[in-house]
């Protein structure tokens, strides 16, 4: 039983981790908290739902979620964030993303209604591991999270584009002086991080089997807590997400399931009470 809870916690944590990594990329490059990220993830999940309902398989649904996330991220940057320019008001982009998120959620309710819809996921068997039943779907979700982390680290640390991304995150003025196209890097960062959100949305509906216009809010807020508490590094966000998932599931299974959703916010309050800037506040890509 306890081992099954650990597996469930890792699966949930892998989803939190993908969302948190998307947040960390945006925070490092744009210096903002994008509070529309959850709604982009939710609409990407509906894109996957549409692909599956139309007869496409898992790969088609995943491609639809990734594409929807990337496109919505590009539109957010072009239409909502870029017009702000170099605004000195730190609240301006935050308020804009809150408004965009509310607009996207209202549009989803208008199109799909308030009710949950069953996601037509395929039947996937599993296997016994030490007395615990582990499904292949859980293995796939964990594998996707790990492969994504490895791929991002290779991209950031082993490619020319990755060096441009790190330079933009750490010293944007100097990066521009050395010929880095800051606007293009920011656009790519928003599109890539939003695509990660789309992938997370796909994994959520695969794991839980339902899609709703409100599916993004809770997951995105908890992933945001991970970034605020643990800092904006890619690896820190990923492992922080895994840890939150493990803590949630184990606490819910062993102690008090009714407080599971409040646990992340309790951790946030405790950490910020002693470390107002978080455990690793400096925006950085590592």
N, C-alpha and C positions, 0 to 999 in steps of 0.2 A: 504493500500500500504506500509506504513512504517513498519507495523508489519510483512508483508511478507518479507521485506528486512532484518528485524532482524532475522527471521527464516533462511533465506538463508545465512546470515552472520554466524550464529551459526553452520550451516551445513558445510560451507566452513572452518570455524575455527576449527571444530572437526577434519577435515582432516589434516589441518596444525598441529594441536596439536599432532596427532598420529605420524606424521613424526618428529616433534620437540622432542618428548619423546624418539624416537629412537636415534636421535642425542645426546640427553643428556646422555643416558646410555653409548653410545660409548665414549663420551667426559669424563665422570666421571671415567670409567674403563680404557680406553686405552690412555687417554690424547691426543687424536687426533680428528681433524675434518675429518670425512670420506666423501670425496666429490664424492664417487661412490654410495652413498646411494640412490640418485635419480634414477640412472640407475638400481639398484637392484629393486627398487620399480616398475620401468617401465617394466622390464622383468617379474616380478611377476604378473603384470596386464595382460601381454600377456599369462602367464600360466593360469590365470583365463579365458581369452578369449578362449584359446584352450579347456579348460574343458567345457565351455558353448557351444562352437561350436560342440563338440563331443556328445552333448546331455545331459550333466550333469546339475544339478540344481545349485541354488545359493550356497548351502552348499558345493557341490563338487568344485565349482569354488573358493570359499573362502579357502577351504582346500588346493587347488592347489597353490593359491597365498601365503598362509602362508608357505607351504613347500618349494616353490621356493625361497622365501625370505631367509628362514633359511639356505637352502643349499648354496645359493650364498654367504651369510654372512660367513659361515664356510669355503668355498673355498677362499674367500678374506683373512680371517685371516690366514689360513694355507699356502697359496701359495704366498701371496703378503706382508702381514704385519709381520708374524712371522720370515721370513728370515732376516728382518731388525734387529732382536734381540734388544739389548739395545743401539741402535744408538743414539748418542748425537746430531745428526743433526735433529732439530725439523721439518725442511722442508722435510726430506726424506719421512716419511709416507704420508704427504700431497701430494707430487708430485706423489707418487705411486698410491694413490687413484684417483687422477685426471687422470692418465694414464689408470687405470682399468676402470674408468667410460667411458672414450673415447672409449676404446676397446669394452665394452659392448654395447654402443650405436651404434658403427659401425657394430657390429654383428647383432643387432636387425634390422638395416636398410637393411643389407644384406639378412636377413631371411624374413622380412615382408614388405620391401619397405618403401617409404617415406609417402605414403598416409595414411590418417586416415581410420580406420576400425570401422564400427558400432558394438558396443558391444551388443550382443543379450540379453538384460536385459528383465525380465518379466514385464508385465503390472501390476502396483501397484496403487491402488486407493488412495484416500485421504479423508479429511474431512474439514469442515469449522470450523475455530477457530477465533472467534471475527471478522468475515468479511474477514479473510485471508484464502486462500486455502493451507493446509498443507498436503503433501503426506506422506504415511506410510514409503516410502523410506527415507524421511528426518528424520522421527522419529527413524528409525532403525539406521541411521548413527550417530545421536546424542547419542542414547542408547549404541551403540558399543563403542563410545569414552568414555562415562562415566563409563561403566562397565570395560573397559580396564584400566582406571585410578585407579579405586577402586581395581582391581585385582593386579595391579603393587604395589600399596601401601601396600596391605596385604602381597604380596610376599617379598617385601623389609624389612618390619618392623615386620613381624610376623612369619618368618620361619628361619631355620638354614642357608639355602642357602642365604637368604636375608642378614643375618648378615655377611656372608662371602663376599657378594657383597659390602656392605657398608664398611667393613674393607679394602677390596682391593682398593676401591675408595679413602678412606681417608688416610690410612697408610699401603701401600702395603708391605713395609719391615717388619713391625711388624706383619702384617697378615701372612706373610710367616713363620715368626718365631714361630707363634702359630699353625702351621700346615695347613694353608689354601693353597689349590692347586691353586696358582695364574693363572697358564696357563689354567686350566679348567674353572675358573671363567671368564676369559677374553673370552674364546671360547664361553661359554654360553651367555655372554653379547652380543657378536657380532651376534650370531645366533638369540637370542631373539629380539634384536633391529631391525635386518634385517627382521625378521618375521613381526614385527610391520609395517615396511615399505611395506612389501607385502600386509598386511591388508589395509594399506592406499591406495595402488595402486588399490586394488579391489574396495574400496569405491569411488575412483575418477572415475573409468570407469562406475560404477553403477550410479553415480550422473550425469555425463556429457554424458554418452552414446557412447563415442568414445574411441579408444585406438590408440596410435601412438608412434613411437620410441622416440619422444621428449616430452612425457607427464610428465616425471619425473623431468626434469630440472627446470622448473619454480617453481613447488611446493616445491621441495627440497631446492632451494635457499632461498625462502621466509621462510621456516621453519628454515633454518640455521640462518637467520636474527633474528628470535625469540630467538634462543638459545644464539647468540652473545650478543643481547641487554639485555635479561632478565636473563641470567645465565643458569646453566646446571641442576638445580633441576628438578625432574620429575613434581612436581605440578606447578612450575613456568613455565616450558616449555609448559605444557598443557594449562594453563589459558592464557599464552601469545599467543598461537596459536589461541585460541578462540577469544581473543581481536583483533588480527590482522584481522581475518576473518570478524568480525563485522565492524571494521573500514573500511575495503576495500569495503564491499558491501554498507554500508550506504553512504560513500563518493561518490562511483560510482553512486548511485541512486539519491542522493540529489544535488551533486555538479558537478563532472567532471569525467565521466567514462573513458575518454581517458588516464587519469593518474593513473588509478587504479593499474596497475602492477608496476608502479614506486613508489607507496606510501611506501611500505615496505623498500625500499632502502633509501628513503628520511628520514624515521624514524631512520634508522641505522646511517645515516650521522649526523643527529642532536644529537642523543644520544652520539655517540662516540666523537663528537666535544667537549662535556662537560664532558663526562665520558669515557675516552679512554679505560678503562678496562671493560666497560659495567656496567649495573646496579647491577649485582650480579655475578662477574667473577669467584669466586672460584668453582672448580668442586666439586660437592657434590650431594648426593642422599637424597632427603627429600620428 
